[in-house]
Amino acid sequence: MVTLNAVEVTPDYAHAKVFFSLITGKPEEATAGLNAAAGFLRNGLFKRLQIHTVPTLHFIFDRTTERASDMNALISKAVASRSKDEE
């Protein structure tokens, strides 16, 4: 499953960076698949949006969620270690 986290669009609407994350799967395969489908997705946006220029989509794997999970694990480990030292 893919989650779209953010989109950065250039001022002229020519390009859009679409940042996504995954619950399961390989980021490289998901990036390749999404970029391969970018034209199809862009066409769908063109049909739905009422703007003159629909941006070219560039999908980028966002590791923010992964990094946040790693940081939470480190903090939990440090807190547990500190609790043991205080006993």
Residue pairs with C-beta under 8 A, 6 or more apart in sequence:
1 22
1 23
1 24
2 20
2 21
2 22
2 30
2 34
3 20
3 21
3 22
3 23
3 65
4 18
4 19
4 20
5 19
5 20
5 21
5 62
5 64
5 65
6 18
6 19
6 62
7 16
7 17
7 18
7 19
8 16
8 17
8 19
9 15
9 16
9 55
10 16
10 55
12 53
13 51
13 52
13 53
13 54
13 55
14 53
14 55
14 56
15 55
15 56
15 58
16 55
16 56
16 57
16 58
17 58
17 60
18 34
18 57
18 58
18 59
18 60
19 60
19 61
19 62
20 30
20 34
20 59
20 60
20 61
20 62
21 61
21 62
21 63
21 64
21 65
21 66
22 30
22 61
27 61
30 59
30 61
31 59
31 60
31 61
34 41
34 59
35 57
35 58
35 59
38 56
38 57
38 58
38 59
41 57
42 54
42 55
42 56
42 57
45 54
46 54
